[in-house]
Amino acid sequence: MAHYIGTVIATWLDNGREMRLEADFTYVDPANLTWVSPKGAVVDGASIPRPAWPFIGGPFEGRYREASVIHDVACDQRIKPWQAVHRVFYEAMRTSGVDIVRAKIMYAAVLAGGPRWTRAIPVIGLPGTNMRQKVAQAINGNFLPGDGSGALVALPGLEDKISAENPILANFPDDTPATITFSPQSKPDLSEQDFAEIKNRITAGSLSVEDIEAQFLGP
């Protein structure tokens, strides 16, 4: 079962806006993946779109606090895909006891207006005997379909959006130096009106998490 390890122990910094973690704080998600917010990390709740703050009463208040810390640090680290980071915010909220409707509203808010980032993955070291297999491995391990991203492969003489099925990739040997870059679809800042519409749509309907992802991850 998903659970936290430790408690949030933090010190407010002099600017009155940020907190520094004084001990590691960890979340183990429903897939048994570990998300560590390390000692010394600085958090400020900025990973949650500002129009949503009144809805939760502030990024470090109530049952959202632990989930907010995990999400904030993961957004700063940018080690994992942004889609997975926003999804773990939802999972952590539910683990913390946030009711499902409110958790869905906050999840939709970070999908619509939270940070997104490009990921560059070196292909050397990925399983596969040729570039085609390596691209498939990278996509399967790091890319969520439907988020509007494109896989851009930087190879000598080849820079184009491709899929793992592209036959030209089979011509590159296992040790070809290359980087696969996943670039997110840009999104405008979330406005108060946007957030109100999100809240109304989720409150009025019986949207599943998958429905929300289909609507807010992009085409």
MARZADO-597531 format. One record per residue (C-alpha): residue number from 1; residue in one letter; x, y, z. Coordinates in steps of 0.5 Angstrom, whole numbers, plus 2048, in hexadecimal, padded with zeros to 3 digits. Example, Ala and Ser with C-alpha at 12.3 -4.5 7.8 and 13.67 -1.06 7.14 Angstrom:
BEGIN
+-----+------+-----+-----+-----+
| seq | type |  px |  py |  pz |
+-----+------+-----+-----+-----+
|   1 |    A | 819 | 7F7 | 810 |
|   2 |    S | 81B | 7FE | 80E |
+-----+------+-----+-----+-----+
//
This chain:
BEGIN
+-----+------+-----+-----+-----+
| seq | type |  px |  py |  pz |
+-----+------+-----+-----+-----+
|   1 |    M | 800 | 800 | 800 |
|   2 |    A | 802 | 807 | 7FF |
|   3 |    H | 805 | 80A | 805 |
|   4 |    Y | 80A | 810 | 807 |
|   5 |    I | 810 | 80F | 80B |
|   6 |    G | 812 | 814 | 810 |
|   7 |    T | 80F | 81A | 811 |
|   8 |    V | 810 | 821 | 80E |
|   9 |    I | 815 | 825 | 813 |
|  10 |    A | 817 | 82C | 810 |
|  11 |    T | 819 | 833 | 812 |
|  12 |    W | 816 | 839 | 80F |
|  13 |    L | 81B | 83D | 80B |
|  14 |    D | 81C | 845 | 80D |
|  15 |    N | 818 | 847 | 806 |
|  16 |    G | 812 | 844 | 80A |
|  17 |    R | 810 | 840 | 804 |
|  18 |    E | 815 | 83A | 803 |
|  19 |    M | 816 | 834 | 808 |
|  20 |    R | 81C | 830 | 808 |
|  21 |    L | 81B | 828 | 80A |
|  22 |    E | 81F | 826 | 810 |
|  23 |    A | 81F | 81F | 80F |
|  24 |    D | 81D | 81A | 809 |
|  25 |    F | 816 | 819 | 807 |
|  26 |    T | 813 | 814 | 803 |
|  27 |    Y | 80D | 811 | 7FF |
|  28 |    V | 80C | 80A | 7FD |
|  29 |    D | 807 | 80B | 7F7 |
|  30 |    P | 802 | 805 | 7F6 |
|  31 |    A | 807 | 802 | 7F0 |
|  32 |    N | 80C | 802 | 7F6 |
|  33 |    L | 810 | 807 | 7F3 |
|  34 |    T | 814 | 80B | 7F8 |
|  35 |    W | 814 | 813 | 7F8 |
|  36 |    V | 819 | 816 | 7FC |
|  37 |    S | 819 | 81D | 7FE |
|  38 |    P | 820 | 81E | 801 |
|  39 |    K | 822 | 822 | 807 |
|  40 |    G | 824 | 829 | 805 |
|  41 |    A | 81F | 829 | 800 |
|  42 |    V | 81C | 830 | 7FF |
|  43 |    V | 814 | 830 | 7FE |
|  44 |    D | 80F | 836 | 7FD |
|  45 |    G | 809 | 833 | 7FA |
|  46 |    A | 80A | 836 | 7F3 |
|  47 |    S | 809 | 82F | 7F0 |
|  48 |    I | 802 | 830 | 7F1 |
|  49 |    P | 7FE | 836 | 7ED |
|  50 |    R | 7FD | 83C | 7F1 |
|  51 |    P | 7F6 | 83C | 7EF |
|  52 |    A | 7F5 | 836 | 7F2 |
|  53 |    W | 7F8 | 838 | 7F9 |
|  54 |    P | 7F1 | 83B | 7FC |
|  55 |    F | 7EE | 834 | 7FA |
|  56 |    I | 7F3 | 831 | 7FF |
|  57 |    G | 7F4 | 836 | 804 |
|  58 |    G | 7FB | 837 | 802 |
|  59 |    P | 800 | 832 | 7FF |
|  60 |    F | 803 | 830 | 806 |
|  61 |    E | 7FC | 82F | 80A |
|  62 |    G | 7F7 | 82A | 80C |
|  63 |    R | 7F8 | 823 | 809 |
|  64 |    Y | 7FB | 825 | 802 |
|  65 |    R | 802 | 827 | 806 |
|  66 |    E | 806 | 820 | 805 |
|  67 |    A | 803 | 81F | 7FE |
|  68 |    S | 805 | 827 | 7FC |
|  69 |    V | 80D | 825 | 7FF |
|  70 |    I | 80D | 81F | 7FB |
|  71 |    H | 80B | 823 | 7F5 |
|  72 |    D | 80F | 829 | 7F6 |
|  73 |    V | 815 | 825 | 7F7 |
|  74 |    A | 814 | 821 | 7F1 |
|  75 |    C | 812 | 827 | 7EC |
|  76 |    D | 819 | 82A | 7EE |
|  77 |    Q | 81D | 824 | 7ED |
|  78 |    R | 81A | 822 | 7E6 |
|  79 |    I | 81D | 81B | 7E6 |
|  80 |    K | 816 | 818 | 7E5 |
|  81 |    P | 811 | 81A | 7DF |
|  82 |    W | 80D | 81F | 7E1 |
|  83 |    Q | 807 | 81B | 7E0 |
|  84 |    A | 809 | 816 | 7E5 |
|  85 |    V | 80B | 81C | 7EA |
|  86 |    H | 804 | 81F | 7E9 |
|  87 |    R | 800 | 818 | 7EA |
|  88 |    V | 804 | 816 | 7F0 |
|  89 |    F | 801 | 81D | 7F3 |
|  90 |    Y | 7FA | 81A | 7F2 |
|  91 |    E | 7FC | 813 | 7F5 |
|  92 |    A | 800 | 817 | 7FB |
|  93 |    M | 7FA | 81B | 7FC |
|  94 |    R | 7F5 | 815 | 7FD |
|  95 |    T | 7FA | 811 | 801 |
|  96 |    S | 7FA | 817 | 806 |
|  97 |    G | 7F2 | 817 | 806 |
|  98 |    V | 7F0 | 81C | 801 |
|  99 |    D | 7E9 | 81B | 7FF |
| 100 |    I | 7E9 | 818 | 7F8 |
| 101 |    V | 7E6 | 81E | 7F4 |
| 102 |    R | 7EA | 823 | 7F7 |
| 103 |    A | 7F0 | 81F | 7F6 |
| 104 |    K | 7EE | 81E | 7EE |
| 105 |    I | 7ED | 826 | 7EE |
| 106 |    M | 7F4 | 827 | 7F0 |
| 107 |    Y | 7F7 | 822 | 7EC |
| 108 |    A | 7F3 | 825 | 7E6 |
| 109 |    A | 7F6 | 82C | 7E8 |
| 110 |    V | 7FD | 82A | 7E8 |
| 111 |    L | 7FC | 826 | 7E1 |
| 112 |    A | 7F9 | 82C | 7DE |
| 113 |    G | 7FE | 832 | 7E1 |
| 114 |    G | 803 | 82E | 7E5 |
| 115 |    P | 80B | 82E | 7E3 |
| 116 |    R | 80D | 82A | 7DD |
| 117 |    W | 814 | 828 | 7DB |
| 118 |    T | 818 | 825 | 7D5 |
| 119 |    R | 81C | 81F | 7D6 |
| 120 |    A | 822 | 81D | 7D3 |
| 121 |    I | 824 | 815 | 7D3 |
| 122 |    P | 82A | 812 | 7D1 |
| 123 |    V | 829 | 80C | 7CD |
| 124 |    I | 830 | 809 | 7CE |
| 125 |    G | 82E | 804 | 7D4 |
| 126 |    L | 827 | 803 | 7D2 |
| 127 |    P | 825 | 7FC | 7D0 |
| 128 |    G | 825 | 7FA | 7C9 |
| 129 |    T | 82A | 7F8 | 7C3 |
| 130 |    N | 828 | 7FE | 7BF |
| 131 |    M | 825 | 805 | 7BF |
| 132 |    R | 81E | 802 | 7BE |
| 133 |    Q | 81E | 7FE | 7C4 |
| 134 |    K | 821 | 803 | 7C8 |
| 135 |    V | 81C | 809 | 7C6 |
| 136 |    A | 816 | 804 | 7C8 |
| 137 |    Q | 819 | 803 | 7CE |
| 138 |    A | 81A | 80A | 7D0 |
| 139 |    I | 813 | 80B | 7CE |
| 140 |    N | 810 | 805 | 7D2 |
| 141 |    G | 814 | 808 | 7D8 |
| 142 |    N | 813 | 80F | 7D8 |
| 143 |    F | 80D | 811 | 7D3 |
| 144 |    L | 806 | 811 | 7D5 |
| 145 |    P | 802 | 811 | 7CE |
| 146 |    G | 7FD | 817 | 7CD |
| 147 |    D | 801 | 81D | 7D1 |
| 148 |    G | 803 | 820 | 7CA |
| 149 |    S | 80A | 81F | 7CB |
| 150 |    G | 80F | 81D | 7C5 |
| 151 |    A | 815 | 818 | 7C5 |
| 152 |    L | 81A | 81C | 7C2 |
| 153 |    V | 820 | 818 | 7C0 |
| 154 |    A | 827 | 81C | 7BF |
| 155 |    L | 82B | 817 | 7BB |
| 156 |    P | 830 | 819 | 7B5 |
| 157 |    G | 82C | 81B | 7AF |
| 158 |    L | 825 | 81A | 7B3 |
| 159 |    E | 821 | 81F | 7B7 |
| 160 |    D | 81A | 81D | 7B6 |
| 161 |    K | 814 | 81B | 7BA |
| 162 |    I | 814 | 814 | 7BA |
| 163 |    S | 811 | 80E | 7BD |
| 164 |    A | 814 | 807 | 7BF |
| 165 |    E | 811 | 804 | 7B8 |
| 166 |    N | 815 | 809 | 7B4 |
| 167 |    P | 819 | 804 | 7AF |
| 168 |    I | 81F | 808 | 7AF |
| 169 |    L | 821 | 807 | 7B6 |
| 170 |    A | 822 | 800 | 7B5 |
| 171 |    N | 829 | 802 | 7B1 |
| 172 |    F | 82C | 805 | 7B7 |
| 173 |    P | 830 | 800 | 7BB |
| 174 |    D | 830 | 7FF | 7C3 |
| 175 |    D | 836 | 804 | 7C4 |
| 176 |    T | 833 | 80A | 7C0 |
| 177 |    P | 834 | 810 | 7C5 |
| 178 |    A | 82D | 814 | 7C5 |
| 179 |    T | 828 | 817 | 7C9 |
| 180 |    I | 821 | 816 | 7C9 |
| 181 |    T | 81D | 81D | 7CC |
| 182 |    F | 816 | 81D | 7CE |
| 183 |    S | 813 | 824 | 7CD |
| 184 |    P | 80D | 826 | 7D1 |
| 185 |    Q | 807 | 82A | 7CD |
| 186 |    S | 807 | 831 | 7D0 |
| 187 |    K | 801 | 833 | 7D4 |
| 188 |    P | 7FF | 83A | 7D6 |
| 189 |    D | 7FF | 83C | 7DD |
| 190 |    L | 7F9 | 83A | 7E1 |
| 191 |    S | 7F4 | 83F | 7E2 |
| 192 |    E | 7EF | 840 | 7E8 |
| 193 |    Q | 7E9 | 83F | 7E3 |
| 194 |    D | 7ED | 839 | 7E0 |
| 195 |    F | 7ED | 836 | 7E7 |
| 196 |    A | 7E6 | 837 | 7E8 |
| 197 |    E | 7E4 | 834 | 7E2 |
| 198 |    I | 7E8 | 82E | 7E4 |
| 199 |    K | 7E5 | 82E | 7EB |
| 200 |    N | 7DE | 82E | 7E8 |
| 201 |    R | 7DF | 829 | 7E3 |
| 202 |    I | 7E2 | 824 | 7E8 |
| 203 |    T | 7DD | 825 | 7ED |
| 204 |    A | 7D7 | 825 | 7E9 |
| 205 |    G | 7D9 | 81E | 7E5 |
| 206 |    S | 7DC | 817 | 7E7 |
| 207 |    L | 7E2 | 818 | 7E3 |
| 208 |    S | 7E7 | 813 | 7E5 |
| 209 |    V | 7EF | 814 | 7E5 |
| 210 |    E | 7EF | 811 | 7DE |
| 211 |    D | 7EA | 816 | 7DC |
| 212 |    I | 7EE | 81C | 7DF |
| 213 |    E | 7F4 | 81A | 7DC |
| 214 |    A | 7F1 | 819 | 7D5 |
| 215 |    Q | 7EF | 820 | 7D6 |
| 216 |    F | 7F4 | 824 | 7D9 |
| 217 |    L | 7FB | 820 | 7D6 |
| 218 |    G | 7F9 | 823 | 7CF |
| 219 |    P | 7F8 | 820 | 7C8 |
+-----+------+-----+-----+-----+
//
